[in-house]
Amino acid sequence: MPHVTTPAPFPAARMRRMRRTAALRGMVAENRLSAADLIWPIFVTEVAGAEGPIPSMPGVSRLTLDGARRAAETAMELGIPAICIFPHSDPARKTESCERAWDPENIGNRAIRTIKEVAPDLAVMTDIALDPYNINGHDGFVVKGEILNDETVAALVRMALAQVAAGADILGPSDMMDGRIGALRMALEEAGHKHVAILSYAAKYASGFYGPFRDAVGASGRLVGDKKTYQIDPANRDEALRCVARDLAEGADMVMVKPGMPYLDICRDVRESFGVPTFAYQVSGEYAMIAGAADAGWLDRRAVVLESLLAFKRAGCDGVLSYFAPEAAAWLREA
Ligand SMILES: NCC(=O)CCC(=O)O
């Protein structure tokens, strides 16, 4: 609980005194947002002609490798410390056995190498889940309608080692299989990759807010069923904290709450229960709500974007993955 002192009675206390000017407000601001708080998720495609705007995420585009290179340069210029790569892979090459997930030449791994060439100091984060390469759109192997846990974990380890070989700094397991953090950590140690960080998608909910992301990576029409057998039920709070505790015990360096805005209570809980580096993911549906309302003239884009990102800091997060990252960083530089 924050320490709150009871104010003196009126008129000794007038809360408005310290709100009177920008200078006074700045002096008592409890939280600040900076470019250093942001992680920028980007979509990189290997499909000729698939680059360009994503209709359900107005303002966000799928990038070619060249576009990824330019994004890395932009991130460096703006002081954004990390980029997170999401692959849009060739639909004709998706399979049940997902073997492209650990192919050193898959589009995700090529993007890591491309970014590291131009921006070696930029932290590159990856996504670990089979969905970009899985014909049925699931994060794990599907056999007779069931998502296999342990077999998937073994495949995720192979996927991760290929990402590390390509130059990844931070691994982002988003798959929600049980036991994956421990398996990844052991495999990294055994392979001599002692310094690779894991930012676990520990509290990842089965959310409707991921819709536009699935359009962006070309998974919308493919997903058979839903992800409720492995992602957390939005009704649950204690379960999310158990997942965070478990992932930390297995070797995660940082943890994530996802989605972000509807789950700020969980961000606060994680911060207060564990005091570890805590991130939130302001997901595609959150982006779409704000961008769509701003495009319609119903919200002031700049005000609402910056307010929404600051709210994550107030909730206790160390940082935020947000598609608004470059735009917000540019505004913060002007401010
Ligand atoms: N594993 C990555 C996601 O599921 C992203 C969700 C989103 O932005 O909607």
The ligand as an SDF file (V2000), in Angstrom:
LIG
                    3D

  9  8  0  0  0  0  0  0  0  0999 V2000
    2.4700  -13.1990  -28.6230 N   0  0  0  0  0  0  0  0  0  0  0  0
    2.2580  -11.8870  -29.0140 C   0  0  0  0  0  0  0  0  0  0  0  0
    0.8410  -11.5020  -28.9920 C   0  0  0  0  0  0  0  0  0  0  0  0
   -0.0390  -12.3240  -28.7870 O   0  0  0  0  0  0  0  0  0  0  0  0
    0.5530  -10.0340  -29.2110 C   0  0  0  0  0  0  0  0  0  0  0  0
   -0.8000   -9.6560  -28.9390 C   0  0  0  0  0  0  0  0  0  0  0  0
   -1.2630   -8.3300  -29.4720 C   0  0  0  0  0  0  0  0  0  0  0  0
   -0.5540   -7.3420  -29.6950 O   0  0  0  0  0  0  0  0  0  0  0  0
   -2.4710   -8.2860  -29.6270 O   0  0  0  0  0  0  0  0  0  0  0  0
  1  2  1  0
  2  3  1  0
  3  4  2  0
  3  5  1  0
  5  6  1  0
  6  7  1  0
  7  8  2  0
  7  9  1  0
M  END
$$$$
